[in-house]
Amino acid sequence: MGIATYTLIGLLVGTLLKKSLGAHPGNSQGLLGTSVLSVVGAVTGGWSWNLLLGNEGPMGLELGSLLAATLGALLTLSILHVIRH
């Protein structure tokens, strides 16, 4: 999967997470900030997955890379949450 796919995954995860958490005092970051961080996490997760498997260049849609990008986005947002609290 390419960077465009990882970006879409990150945007989707960020938007869904922001909508599910809603607005409360511990969640002061806006939708744009959440989306940017989740995109960074998704790209990093997908890139790491490909690096671990030795894959280079664009690939087809694969479950492992999709999960790695999703987990990367969630992990990035979780780390931010822990740091802020």
PDB file with SEQRES, HELIX, SHEET and CRYST1 records, atoms N, CA, C and O in Angstrom:
SEQRES   1 A   85  MET GLY ILE ALA THR TYR THR LEU ILE GLY LEU LEU VAL          
SEQRES   2 A   85  GLY THR LEU LEU LYS LYS SER LEU GLY ALA HIS PRO GLY          
SEQRES   3 A   85  ASN SER GLN GLY LEU LEU GLY THR SER VAL LEU SER VAL          
SEQRES   4 A   85  VAL GLY ALA VAL THR GLY GLY TRP SER TRP ASN LEU LEU          
SEQRES   5 A   85  LEU GLY ASN GLU GLY PRO MET GLY LEU GLU LEU GLY SER          
SEQRES   6 A   85  LEU LEU ALA ALA THR LEU GLY ALA LEU LEU THR LEU SER          
SEQRES   7 A   85  ILE LEU HIS VAL ILE ARG HIS                                  
HELIX    1 AA1 ILE A    3  LEU A   21  1                                  19    
HELIX    2 AA2 LEU A   31  LEU A   53  1                                  23    
HELIX    3 AA3 LEU A   63  ARG A   84  1                                  22    
CRYST1    1.000    1.000    1.000  90.00  90.00  90.00 P 1           1          
ATOM      1  N   MET A   1       0.839  -1.170   0.000  1.00  0.00           N  
ATOM      2  CA  MET A   1       0.000   0.000   0.000  1.00  0.00           C  
ATOM      3  C   MET A   1       0.888   1.237   0.000  1.00  0.00           C  
ATOM      4  O   MET A   1       1.994   1.229   0.540  1.00  0.00           O  
ATOM      5  N   GLY A   2       0.395   2.269  -0.599  1.00  0.00           N  
ATOM      6  CA  GLY A   2       1.179   3.488  -0.702  1.00  0.00           C  
ATOM      7  C   GLY A   2       0.825   4.503   0.362  1.00  0.00           C  
ATOM      8  O   GLY A   2      -0.058   4.286   1.192  1.00  0.00           O  
ATOM      9  N   ILE A   3       1.533   5.609   0.317  1.00  0.00           N  
ATOM     10  CA  ILE A   3       1.348   6.659   1.313  1.00  0.00           C  
ATOM     11  C   ILE A   3      -0.062   7.253   1.254  1.00  0.00           C  
ATOM     12  O   ILE A   3      -0.597   7.692   2.272  1.00  0.00           O  
ATOM     13  N   ALA A   4      -0.656   7.265   0.069  1.00  0.00           N  
ATOM     14  CA  ALA A   4      -2.024   7.793  -0.053  1.00  0.00           C  
ATOM     15  C   ALA A   4      -3.007   6.922   0.719  1.00  0.00           C  
ATOM     16  O   ALA A   4      -3.913   7.434   1.376  1.00  0.00           O  
ATOM     17  N   THR A   5      -2.829   5.617   0.638  1.00  0.00           N  
ATOM     18  CA  THR A   5      -3.711   4.701   1.373  1.00  0.00           C  
ATOM     19  C   THR A   5      -3.514   4.859   2.869  1.00  0.00           C  
ATOM     20  O   THR A   5      -4.486   4.885   3.624  1.00  0.00           O  
ATOM     21  N   TYR A   6      -2.256   4.964   3.309  1.00  0.00           N  
ATOM     22  CA  TYR A   6      -1.985   5.166   4.730  1.00  0.00           C  
ATOM     23  C   TYR A   6      -2.575   6.489   5.216  1.00  0.00           C  
ATOM     24  O   TYR A   6      -3.089   6.574   6.332  1.00  0.00           O  
ATOM     25  N   THR A   7      -2.498   7.505   4.383  1.00  0.00           N  
ATOM     26  CA  THR A   7      -3.070   8.802   4.737  1.00  0.00           C  
ATOM     27  C   THR A   7      -4.578   8.694   4.915  1.00  0.00           C  
ATOM     28  O   THR A   7      -5.136   9.236   5.870  1.00  0.00           O  
ATOM     29  N   LEU A   8      -5.231   7.999   4.004  1.00  0.00           N  
ATOM     30  CA  LEU A   8      -6.687   7.804   4.132  1.00  0.00           C  
ATOM     31  C   LEU A   8      -7.040   7.024   5.391  1.00  0.00           C  
ATOM     32  O   LEU A   8      -8.009   7.351   6.077  1.00  0.00           O  
ATOM     33  N   ILE A   9      -6.255   5.995   5.696  1.00  0.00           N  
ATOM     34  CA  ILE A   9      -6.499   5.215   6.914  1.00  0.00           C  
ATOM     35  C   ILE A   9      -6.341   6.112   8.138  1.00  0.00           C  
ATOM     36  O   ILE A   9      -7.170   6.080   9.048  1.00  0.00           O  
ATOM     37  N   GLY A  10      -5.276   6.911   8.158  1.00  0.00           N  
ATOM     38  CA  GLY A  10      -5.049   7.822   9.277  1.00  0.00           C  
ATOM     39  C   GLY A  10      -6.168   8.828   9.450  1.00  0.00           C  
ATOM     40  O   GLY A  10      -6.613   9.078  10.569  1.00  0.00           O  
ATOM     41  N   LEU A  11      -6.624   9.404   8.355  1.00  0.00           N  
ATOM     42  CA  LEU A  11      -7.735  10.357   8.424  1.00  0.00           C  
ATOM     43  C   LEU A  11      -9.004   9.686   8.946  1.00  0.00           C  
ATOM     44  O   LEU A  11      -9.728  10.263   9.757  1.00  0.00           O  
ATOM     45  N   LEU A  12      -9.265   8.483   8.484  1.00  0.00           N  
ATOM     46  CA  LEU A  12     -10.449   7.751   8.929  1.00  0.00           C  
ATOM     47  C   LEU A  12     -10.369   7.438  10.420  1.00  0.00           C  
ATOM     48  O   LEU A  12     -11.329   7.662  11.157  1.00  0.00           O  
ATOM     49  N   VAL A  13      -9.225   6.920  10.860  1.00  0.00           N  
ATOM     50  CA  VAL A  13      -9.054   6.591  12.280  1.00  0.00           C  
ATOM     51  C   VAL A  13      -9.156   7.846  13.138  1.00  0.00           C  
ATOM     52  O   VAL A  13      -9.833   7.841  14.166  1.00  0.00           O  
ATOM     53  N   GLY A  14      -8.488   8.922  12.722  1.00  0.00           N  
ATOM     54  CA  GLY A  14      -8.537  10.174  13.485  1.00  0.00           C  
ATOM     55  C   GLY A  14      -9.938  10.741  13.597  1.00  0.00           C  
ATOM     56  O   GLY A  14     -10.353  11.181  14.670  1.00  0.00           O  
ATOM     57  N   THR A  15     -10.667  10.730  12.492  1.00  0.00           N  
ATOM     58  CA  THR A  15     -12.032  11.252  12.486  1.00  0.00           C  
ATOM     59  C   THR A  15     -12.946  10.399  13.359  1.00  0.00           C  
ATOM     60  O   THR A  15     -13.718  10.927  14.160  1.00  0.00           O  
ATOM     61  N   LEU A  16     -12.859   9.091  13.203  1.00  0.00           N  
ATOM     62  CA  LEU A  16     -13.706   8.198  14.006  1.00  0.00           C  
ATOM     63  C   LEU A  16     -13.397   8.319  15.492  1.00  0.00           C  
ATOM     64  O   LEU A  16     -14.302   8.341  16.326  1.00  0.00           O  
ATOM     65  N   LEU A  17     -12.115   8.397  15.811  1.00  0.00           N  
ATOM     66  CA  LEU A  17     -11.738   8.503  17.214  1.00  0.00           C  
ATOM     67  C   LEU A  17     -12.200   9.830  17.809  1.00  0.00           C  
ATOM     68  O   LEU A  17     -12.712   9.870  18.927  1.00  0.00           O  
ATOM     69  N   LYS A  18     -12.020  10.902  17.067  1.00  0.00           N  
ATOM     70  CA  LYS A  18     -12.442  12.218  17.558  1.00  0.00           C  
ATOM     71  C   LYS A  18     -13.959  12.260  17.753  1.00  0.00           C  
ATOM     72  O   LYS A  18     -14.444  12.799  18.747  1.00  0.00           O  
ATOM     73  N   LYS A  19     -14.694  11.697  16.816  1.00  0.00           N  
ATOM     74  CA  LYS A  19     -16.158  11.686  16.927  1.00  0.00           C  
ATOM     75  C   LYS A  19     -16.612  10.800  18.088  1.00  0.00           C  
ATOM     76  O   LYS A  19     -17.586  11.126  18.767  1.00  0.00           O  
ATOM     77  N   SER A  20     -15.920   9.689  18.320  1.00  0.00           N  
ATOM     78  CA  SER A  20     -16.337   8.782  19.393  1.00  0.00           C  
ATOM     79  C   SER A  20     -15.988   9.352  20.767  1.00  0.00           C  
ATOM     80  O   SER A  20     -16.719   9.120  21.730  1.00  0.00           O  
ATOM     81  N   LEU A  21     -14.872  10.100  20.874  1.00  0.00           N  
ATOM     82  CA  LEU A  21     -14.494  10.683  22.162  1.00  0.00           C  
ATOM     83  C   LEU A  21     -15.300  11.921  22.481  1.00  0.00           C  
ATOM     84  O   LEU A  21     -15.565  12.213  23.647  1.00  0.00           O  
ATOM     85  N   GLY A  22     -15.688  12.645  21.456  1.00  0.00           N  
ATOM     86  CA  GLY A  22     -16.444  13.870  21.678  1.00  0.00           C  
ATOM     87  C   GLY A  22     -15.596  14.944  22.324  1.00  0.00           C  
ATOM     88  O   GLY A  22     -14.373  14.825  22.406  1.00  0.00           O  
ATOM     89  N   ALA A  23     -16.252  15.987  22.779  1.00  0.00           N  
ATOM     90  CA  ALA A  23     -15.544  17.104  23.407  1.00  0.00           C  
ATOM     91  C   ALA A  23     -15.666  16.984  24.925  1.00  0.00           C  
ATOM     92  O   ALA A  23     -16.766  17.004  25.477  1.00  0.00           O  
ATOM     93  N   HIS A  24     -14.537  16.862  25.576  1.00  0.00           N  
ATOM     94  CA  HIS A  24     -14.483  16.879  27.028  1.00  0.00           C  
ATOM     95  C   HIS A  24     -13.156  17.508  27.429  1.00  0.00           C  
ATOM     96  O   HIS A  24     -12.265  17.644  26.590  1.00  0.00           O  
ATOM     97  N   PRO A  25     -13.004  17.896  28.700  1.00  0.00           N  
ATOM     98  CA  PRO A  25     -11.817  18.648  29.104  1.00  0.00           C  
ATOM     99  C   PRO A  25     -10.484  17.985  28.753  1.00  0.00           C  
ATOM    100  O   PRO A  25      -9.524  18.691  28.443  1.00  0.00           O  
ATOM    101  N   GLY A  26     -10.394  16.666  28.792  1.00  0.00           N  
ATOM    102  CA  GLY A  26      -9.146  15.981  28.499  1.00  0.00           C  
ATOM    103  C   GLY A  26      -8.879  15.812  27.021  1.00  0.00           C  
ATOM    104  O   GLY A  26      -7.827  15.304  26.633  1.00  0.00           O  
ATOM    105  N   ASN A  27      -9.809  16.229  26.200  1.00  0.00           N  
ATOM    106  CA  ASN A  27      -9.695  16.037  24.759  1.00  0.00           C  
ATOM    107  C   ASN A  27      -9.739  17.405  24.075  1.00  0.00           C  
ATOM    108  O   ASN A  27     -10.672  17.709  23.331  1.00  0.00           O  
ATOM    109  N   SER A  28      -8.724  18.219  24.335  1.00  0.00           N  
ATOM    110  CA  SER A  28      -8.738  19.593  23.860  1.00  0.00           C  
ATOM    111  C   SER A  28      -8.250  19.749  22.422  1.00  0.00           C  
ATOM    112  O   SER A  28      -8.377  20.826  21.841  1.00  0.00           O  
ATOM    113  N   GLN A  29      -7.704  18.707  21.855  1.00  0.00           N  
ATOM    114  CA  GLN A  29      -7.176  18.779  20.499  1.00  0.00           C  
ATOM    115  C   GLN A  29      -8.308  18.776  19.483  1.00  0.00           C  
ATOM    116  O   GLN A  29      -9.290  18.053  19.654  1.00  0.00           O  
ATOM    117  N   GLY A  30      -8.187  19.557  18.451  1.00  0.00           N  
ATOM    118  CA  GLY A  30      -9.216  19.637  17.428  1.00  0.00           C  
ATOM    119  C   GLY A  30      -9.154  18.469  16.454  1.00  0.00           C  
ATOM    120  O   GLY A  30      -8.255  17.630  16.509  1.00  0.00           O  
ATOM    121  N   LEU A  31     -10.133  18.442  15.567  1.00  0.00           N  
ATOM    122  CA  LEU A  31     -10.213  17.379  14.573  1.00  0.00           C  
ATOM    123  C   LEU A  31      -8.997  17.393  13.652  1.00  0.00           C  
ATOM    124  O   LEU A  31      -8.491  16.332  13.287  1.00  0.00           O  
ATOM    125  N   LEU A  32      -8.522  18.572  13.274  1.00  0.00           N  
ATOM    126  CA  LEU A  32      -7.359  18.663  12.392  1.00  0.00           C  
ATOM    127  C   LEU A  32      -6.111  18.092  13.066  1.00  0.00           C  
ATOM    128  O   LEU A  32      -5.371  17.322  12.454  1.00  0.00           O  
ATOM    129  N   GLY A  33      -5.880  18.463  14.308  1.00  0.00           N  
ATOM    130  CA  GLY A  33      -4.718  17.957  15.043  1.00  0.00           C  
ATOM    131  C   GLY A  33      -4.774  16.450  15.225  1.00  0.00           C  
ATOM    132  O   GLY A  33      -3.770  15.759  15.051  1.00  0.00           O  
ATOM    133  N   THR A  34      -5.950  15.941  15.576  1.00  0.00           N  
ATOM    134  CA  THR A  34      -6.125  14.501  15.734  1.00  0.00           C  
ATOM    135  C   THR A  34      -5.882  13.787  14.420  1.00  0.00           C  
ATOM    136  O   THR A  34      -5.236  12.739  14.391  1.00  0.00           O  
ATOM    137  N   SER A  35      -6.392  14.341  13.333  1.00  0.00           N  
ATOM    138  CA  SER A  35      -6.221  13.720  12.019  1.00  0.00           C  
ATOM    139  C   SER A  35      -4.762  13.712  11.578  1.00  0.00           C  
ATOM    140  O   SER A  35      -4.273  12.715  11.048  1.00  0.00           O  
ATOM    141  N   VAL A  36      -4.073  14.826  11.797  1.00  0.00           N  
ATOM    142  CA  VAL A  36      -2.658  14.902  11.407  1.00  0.00           C  
ATOM    143  C   VAL A  36      -1.839  13.881  12.177  1.00  0.00           C  
ATOM    144  O   VAL A  36      -1.013  13.178  11.593  1.00  0.00           O  
ATOM    145  N   LEU A  37      -2.058  13.794  13.476  1.00  0.00           N  
ATOM    146  CA  LEU A  37      -1.314  12.823  14.274  1.00  0.00           C  
ATOM    147  C   LEU A  37      -1.636  11.387  13.870  1.00  0.00           C  
ATOM    148  O   LEU A  37      -0.741  10.542  13.835  1.00  0.00           O  
ATOM    149  N   SER A  38      -2.884  11.105  13.569  1.00  0.00           N  
ATOM    150  CA  SER A  38      -3.238   9.745  13.172  1.00  0.00           C  
ATOM    151  C   SER A  38      -2.666   9.405  11.794  1.00  0.00           C  
ATOM    152  O   SER A  38      -2.323   8.250  11.538  1.00  0.00           O  
ATOM    153  N   VAL A  39      -2.561  10.392  10.908  1.00  0.00           N  
ATOM    154  CA  VAL A  39      -1.925  10.156   9.600  1.00  0.00           C  
ATOM    155  C   VAL A  39      -0.448   9.835   9.801  1.00  0.00           C  
ATOM    156  O   VAL A  39       0.080   8.911   9.183  1.00  0.00           O  
ATOM    157  N   VAL A  40       0.219  10.602  10.670  1.00  0.00           N  
ATOM    158  CA  VAL A  40       1.630  10.322  10.967  1.00  0.00           C  
ATOM    159  C   VAL A  40       1.781   8.905  11.514  1.00  0.00           C  
ATOM    160  O   VAL A  40       2.681   8.172  11.106  1.00  0.00           O  
ATOM    161  N   GLY A  41       0.912   8.526  12.424  1.00  0.00           N  
ATOM    162  CA  GLY A  41       0.959   7.176  12.992  1.00  0.00           C  
ATOM    163  C   GLY A  41       0.682   6.097  11.960  1.00  0.00           C  
ATOM    164  O   GLY A  41       1.336   5.054  11.960  1.00  0.00           O  
ATOM    165  N   ALA A  42      -0.273   6.335  11.088  1.00  0.00           N  
ATOM    166  CA  ALA A  42      -0.612   5.349  10.065  1.00  0.00           C  
ATOM    167  C   ALA A  42       0.525   5.166   9.066  1.00  0.00           C  
ATOM    168  O   ALA A  42       0.860   4.039   8.698  1.00  0.00           O  
ATOM    169  N   VAL A  43       1.116   6.271   8.630  1.00  0.00           N  
ATOM    170  CA  VAL A  43       2.241   6.188   7.688  1.00  0.00           C  
ATOM    171  C   VAL A  43       3.423   5.485   8.358  1.00  0.00           C  
ATOM    172  O   VAL A  43       4.074   4.640   7.743  1.00  0.00           O  
ATOM    173  N   THR A  44       3.697   5.831   9.608  1.00  0.00           N  
ATOM    174  CA  THR A  44       4.794   5.194  10.337  1.00  0.00           C  
ATOM    175  C   THR A  44       4.531   3.704  10.544  1.00  0.00           C  
ATOM    176  O   THR A  44       5.428   2.882  10.355  1.00  0.00           O  
ATOM    177  N   GLY A  45       3.316   3.358  10.927  1.00  0.00           N  
ATOM    178  CA  GLY A  45       2.969   1.942  11.125  1.00  0.00           C  
ATOM    179  C   GLY A  45       3.061   1.145   9.838  1.00  0.00           C  
ATOM    180  O   GLY A  45       3.615   0.045   9.829  1.00  0.00           O  
ATOM    181  N   GLY A  46       2.532   1.677   8.761  1.00  0.00           N  
ATOM    182  CA  GLY A  46       2.590   0.981   7.477  1.00  0.00           C  
ATOM    183  C   GLY A  46       4.008   0.853   6.964  1.00  0.00           C  
ATOM    184  O   GLY A  46       4.392  -0.194   6.443  1.00  0.00           O  
ATOM    185  N   TRP A  47       4.793   1.919   7.109  1.00  0.00           N  
ATOM    186  CA  TRP A  47       6.190   1.896   6.687  1.00  0.00           C  
ATOM    187  C   TRP A  47       6.980   0.870   7.503  1.00  0.00           C  
ATOM    188  O   TRP A  47       7.787   0.121   6.954  1.00  0.00           O  
ATOM    189  N   SER A  48       6.741   0.843   8.818  1.00  0.00           N  
ATOM    190  CA  SER A  48       7.432  -0.109   9.688  1.00  0.00           C  
ATOM    191  C   SER A  48       7.100  -1.545   9.301  1.00  0.00           C  
ATOM    192  O   SER A  48       7.978  -2.408   9.280  1.00  0.00           O  
ATOM    193  N   TRP A  49       5.846  -1.794   8.999  1.00  0.00           N  
ATOM    194  CA  TRP A  49       5.415  -3.132   8.596  1.00  0.00           C  
ATOM    195  C   TRP A  49       6.150  -3.571   7.333  1.00  0.00           C  
ATOM    196  O   TRP A  49       6.654  -4.691   7.251  1.00  0.00           O  
ATOM    197  N   ASN A  50       6.204  -2.683   6.364  1.00  0.00           N  
ATOM    198  CA  ASN A  50       6.893  -3.009   5.115  1.00  0.00           C  
ATOM    199  C   ASN A  50       8.391  -3.192   5.337  1.00  0.00           C  
ATOM    200  O   ASN A  50       9.010  -4.048   4.704  1.00  0.00           O  
ATOM    201  N   LEU A  51       8.973  -2.406   6.219  1.00  0.00           N  
ATOM    202  CA  LEU A  51      10.390  -2.526   6.529  1.00  0.00           C  
ATOM    203  C   LEU A  51      10.688  -3.872   7.196  1.00  0.00           C  
ATOM    204  O   LEU A  51      11.676  -4.528   6.869  1.00  0.00           O  
ATOM    205  N   LEU A  52       9.836  -4.270   8.123  1.00  0.00           N  
ATOM    206  CA  LEU A  52      10.023  -5.553   8.803  1.00  0.00           C  
ATOM    207  C   LEU A  52       9.924  -6.738   7.845  1.00  0.00           C  
ATOM    208  O   LEU A  52      10.640  -7.727   8.002  1.00  0.00           O  
ATOM    209  N   LEU A  53       9.044  -6.639   6.862  1.00  0.00           N  
ATOM    210  CA  LEU A  53       8.865  -7.744   5.918  1.00  0.00           C  
ATOM    211  C   LEU A  53       9.773  -7.641   4.703  1.00  0.00           C  
ATOM    212  O   LEU A  53       9.806  -8.544   3.867  1.00  0.00           O  
ATOM    213  N   GLY A  54      10.504  -6.546   4.607  1.00  0.00           N  
ATOM    214  CA  GLY A  54      11.404  -6.373   3.482  1.00  0.00           C  
ATOM    215  C   GLY A  54      10.701  -6.021   2.183  1.00  0.00           C  
ATOM    216  O   GLY A  54      11.270  -6.197   1.105  1.00  0.00           O  
ATOM    217  N   ASN A  55       9.474  -5.527   2.269  1.00  0.00           N  
ATOM    218  CA  ASN A  55       8.743  -5.119   1.073  1.00  0.00           C  
ATOM    219  C   ASN A  55       9.192  -3.729   0.656  1.00  0.00           C  
ATOM    220  O   ASN A  55       9.403  -2.855   1.496  1.00  0.00           O  
ATOM    221  N   GLU A  56       9.332  -3.536  -0.628  1.00  0.00           N  
ATOM    222  CA  GLU A  56       9.701  -2.218  -1.134  1.00  0.00           C  
ATOM    223  C   GLU A  56       8.737  -1.814  -2.222  1.00  0.00           C  
ATOM    224  O   GLU A  56       8.271  -2.649  -2.997  1.00  0.00           O  
ATOM    225  N   GLY A  57       8.441  -0.532  -2.275  1.00  0.00           N  
ATOM    226  CA  GLY A  57       7.566  -0.029  -3.326  1.00  0.00           C  
ATOM    227  C   GLY A  57       6.110  -0.286  -3.014  1.00  0.00           C  
ATOM    228  O   GLY A  57       5.778  -0.903  -2.002  1.00  0.00           O  
ATOM    229  N   PRO A  58       5.232   0.195  -3.899  1.00  0.00           N  
ATOM    230  CA  PRO A  58       3.795   0.033  -3.668  1.00  0.00           C  
ATOM    231  C   PRO A  58       3.371  -1.419  -3.779  1.00  0.00           C  
ATOM    232  O   PRO A  58       3.897  -2.181  -4.590  1.00  0.00           O  
ATOM    233  N   MET A  59       2.424  -1.778  -2.958  1.00  0.00           N  
ATOM    234  CA  MET A  59       1.903  -3.145  -2.965  1.00  0.00           C  
ATOM    235  C   MET A  59       0.394  -3.078  -3.056  1.00  0.00           C  
ATOM    236  O   MET A  59      -0.201  -2.005  -2.953  1.00  0.00           O  
ATOM    237  N   GLY A  60      -0.211  -4.213  -3.245  1.00  0.00           N  
ATOM    238  CA  GLY A  60      -1.654  -4.282  -3.237  1.00  0.00           C  
ATOM    239  C   GLY A  60      -2.181  -4.151  -1.817  1.00  0.00           C  
ATOM    240  O   GLY A  60      -1.411  -4.089  -0.858  1.00  0.00           O  
ATOM    241  N   LEU A  61      -3.464  -4.112  -1.697  1.00  0.00           N  
ATOM    242  CA  LEU A  61      -4.106  -4.006  -0.393  1.00  0.00           C  
ATOM    243  C   LEU A  61      -3.899  -5.310   0.361  1.00  0.00           C  
ATOM    244  O   LEU A  61      -4.407  -6.353  -0.052  1.00  0.00           O  
ATOM    245  N   GLU A  62      -3.163  -5.261   1.456  1.00  0.00           N  
ATOM    246  CA  GLU A  62      -2.924  -6.451   2.254  1.00  0.00           C  
ATOM    247  C   GLU A  62      -3.352  -6.203   3.692  1.00  0.00           C  
ATOM    248  O   GLU A  62      -3.222  -5.093   4.209  1.00  0.00           O  
ATOM    249  N   LEU A  63      -3.855  -7.228   4.318  1.00  0.00           N  
ATOM    250  CA  LEU A  63      -4.414  -7.108   5.661  1.00  0.00           C  
ATOM    251  C   LEU A  63      -3.371  -6.679   6.687  1.00  0.00           C  
ATOM    252  O   LEU A  63      -3.659  -5.826   7.528  1.00  0.00           O  
ATOM    253  N   GLY A  64      -2.175  -7.245   6.640  1.00  0.00           N  
ATOM    254  CA  GLY A  64      -1.136  -6.909   7.617  1.00  0.00           C  
ATOM    255  C   GLY A  64      -0.761  -5.447   7.579  1.00  0.00           C  
ATOM    256  O   GLY A  64      -0.639  -4.811   8.626  1.00  0.00           O  
ATOM    257  N   SER A  65      -0.578  -4.908   6.400  1.00  0.00           N  
ATOM    258  CA  SER A  65      -0.210  -3.507   6.252  1.00  0.00           C  
ATOM    259  C   SER A  65      -1.354  -2.600   6.686  1.00  0.00           C  
ATOM    260  O   SER A  65      -1.124  -1.558   7.300  1.00  0.00           O  
ATOM    261  N   LEU A  66      -2.566  -2.987   6.374  1.00  0.00           N  
ATOM    262  CA  LEU A  66      -3.748  -2.228   6.788  1.00  0.00           C  
ATOM    263  C   LEU A  66      -3.851  -2.185   8.312  1.00  0.00           C  
ATOM    264  O   LEU A  66      -4.098  -1.127   8.890  1.00  0.00           O  
ATOM    265  N   LEU A  67      -3.663  -3.321   8.954  1.00  0.00           N  
ATOM    266  CA  LEU A  67      -3.712  -3.381  10.419  1.00  0.00           C  
ATOM    267  C   LEU A  67      -2.567  -2.595  11.050  1.00  0.00           C  
ATOM    268  O   LEU A  67      -2.759  -1.914  12.057  1.00  0.00           O  
ATOM    269  N   ALA A  68      -1.374  -2.689  10.457  1.00  0.00           N  
ATOM    270  CA  ALA A  68      -0.229  -1.951  10.990  1.00  0.00           C  
ATOM    271  C   ALA A  68      -0.468  -0.449  10.914  1.00  0.00           C  
ATOM    272  O   ALA A  68      -0.129   0.275  11.851  1.00  0.00           O  
ATOM    273  N   ALA A  69      -1.039   0.026   9.829  1.00  0.00           N  
ATOM    274  CA  ALA A  69      -1.337   1.445   9.696  1.00  0.00           C  
ATOM    275  C   ALA A  69      -2.395   1.879  10.708  1.00  0.00           C  
ATOM    276  O   ALA A  69      -2.275   2.942  11.316  1.00  0.00           O  
ATOM    277  N   THR A  70      -3.413   1.069  10.886  1.00  0.00           N  
ATOM    278  CA  THR A  70      -4.470   1.377  11.855  1.00  0.00           C  
ATOM    279  C   THR A  70      -3.916   1.395  13.279  1.00  0.00           C  
ATOM    280  O   THR A  70      -4.198   2.312  14.050  1.00  0.00           O  
ATOM    281  N   LEU A  71      -3.133   0.380  13.620  1.00  0.00           N  
ATOM    282  CA  LEU A  71      -2.539   0.331  14.959  1.00  0.00           C  
ATOM    283  C   LEU A  71      -1.548   1.476  15.167  1.00  0.00           C  
ATOM    284  O   LEU A  71      -1.456   2.023  16.266  1.00  0.00           O  
ATOM    285  N   GLY A  72      -0.816   1.835  14.132  1.00  0.00           N  
ATOM    286  CA  GLY A  72       0.107   2.959  14.240  1.00  0.00           C  
ATOM    287  C   GLY A  72      -0.625   4.253  14.561  1.00  0.00           C  
ATOM    288  O   GLY A  72      -0.177   5.038  15.396  1.00  0.00           O  
ATOM    289  N   ALA A  73      -1.746   4.470  13.898  1.00  0.00           N  
ATOM    290  CA  ALA A  73      -2.545   5.668  14.160  1.00  0.00           C  
ATOM    291  C   ALA A  73      -3.093   5.662  15.586  1.00  0.00           C  
ATOM    292  O   ALA A  73      -3.024   6.672  16.286  1.00  0.00           O  
ATOM    293  N   LEU A  74      -3.632   4.531  16.009  1.00  0.00           N  
ATOM    294  CA  LEU A  74      -4.172   4.435  17.367  1.00  0.00           C  
ATOM    295  C   LEU A  74      -3.085   4.581  18.421  1.00  0.00           C  
ATOM    296  O   LEU A  74      -3.297   5.224  19.449  1.00  0.00           O  
ATOM    297  N   LEU A  75      -1.931   3.990  18.171  1.00  0.00           N  
ATOM    298  CA  LEU A  75      -0.828   4.072  19.124  1.00  0.00           C  
ATOM    299  C   LEU A  75      -0.333   5.509  19.260  1.00  0.00           C  
ATOM    300  O   LEU A  75      -0.070   5.970  20.371  1.00  0.00           O  
ATOM    301  N   THR A  76      -0.206   6.213  18.154  1.00  0.00           N  
ATOM    302  CA  THR A  76       0.236   7.605  18.197  1.00  0.00           C  
ATOM    303  C   THR A  76      -0.727   8.464  19.015  1.00  0.00           C  
ATOM    304  O   THR A  76      -0.299   9.274  19.837  1.00  0.00           O  
ATOM    305  N   LEU A  77      -2.018   8.285  18.787  1.00  0.00           N  
ATOM    306  CA  LEU A  77      -3.008   9.070  19.536  1.00  0.00           C  
ATOM    307  C   LEU A  77      -3.045   8.660  21.005  1.00  0.00           C  
ATOM    308  O   LEU A  77      -3.271   9.502  21.875  1.00  0.00           O  
ATOM    309  N   SER A  78      -2.827   7.384  21.290  1.00  0.00           N  
ATOM    310  CA  SER A  78      -2.801   6.912  22.681  1.00  0.00           C  
ATOM    311  C   SER A  78      -1.610   7.483  23.432  1.00  0.00           C  
ATOM    312  O   SER A  78      -1.734   7.882  24.590  1.00  0.00           O  
ATOM    313  N   ILE A  79      -0.455   7.523  22.774  1.00  0.00           N  
ATOM    314  CA  ILE A  79       0.744   8.088  23.404  1.00  0.00           C  
ATOM    315  C   ILE A  79       0.525   9.560  23.719  1.00  0.00           C  
ATOM    316  O   ILE A  79       0.894  10.022  24.799  1.00  0.00           O  
ATOM    317  N   LEU A  80      -0.061  10.290  22.809  1.00  0.00           N  
ATOM    318  CA  LEU A  80      -0.358  11.699  23.058  1.00  0.00           C  
ATOM    319  C   LEU A  80      -1.296  11.845  24.254  1.00  0.00           C  
ATOM    320  O   LEU A  80      -1.099  12.718  25.100  1.00  0.00           O  
ATOM    321  N   HIS A  81      -2.298  11.003  24.322  1.00  0.00           N  
ATOM    322  CA  HIS A  81      -3.244  11.059  25.433  1.00  0.00           C  
ATOM    323  C   HIS A  81      -2.535  10.818  26.779  1.00  0.00           C  
ATOM    324  O   HIS A  81      -2.805  11.508  27.761  1.00  0.00           O  
ATOM    325  N   VAL A  82      -1.638   9.844  26.810  1.00  0.00           N  
ATOM    326  CA  VAL A  82      -0.913   9.543  28.043  1.00  0.00           C  
ATOM    327  C   VAL A  82       0.011  10.704  28.429  1.00  0.00           C  
ATOM    328  O   VAL A  82       0.115  11.054  29.604  1.00  0.00           O  
ATOM    329  N   ILE A  83       0.676  11.293  27.440  1.00  0.00           N  
ATOM    330  CA  ILE A  83       1.579  12.410  27.714  1.00  0.00           C  
ATOM    331  C   ILE A  83       0.814  13.608  28.274  1.00  0.00           C  
ATOM    332  O   ILE A  83       1.293  14.286  29.183  1.00  0.00           O  
ATOM    333  N   ARG A  84      -0.359  13.862  27.737  1.00  0.00           N  
ATOM    334  CA  ARG A  84      -1.135  15.025  28.177  1.00  0.00           C  
ATOM    335  C   ARG A  84      -1.779  14.825  29.544  1.00  0.00           C  
ATOM    336  O   ARG A  84      -2.187  15.796  30.181  1.00  0.00           O  
ATOM    337  N   HIS A  85      -1.874  13.603  29.994  1.00  0.00           N  
ATOM    338  CA  HIS A  85      -2.520  13.354  31.299  1.00  0.00           C  
ATOM    339  C   HIS A  85      -1.486  12.881  32.232  1.00  0.00           C  
ATOM    340  O   HIS A  85      -1.783  12.605  33.394  1.00  0.00           O  
TER     341      HIS A  85                                                      
END                                                                             
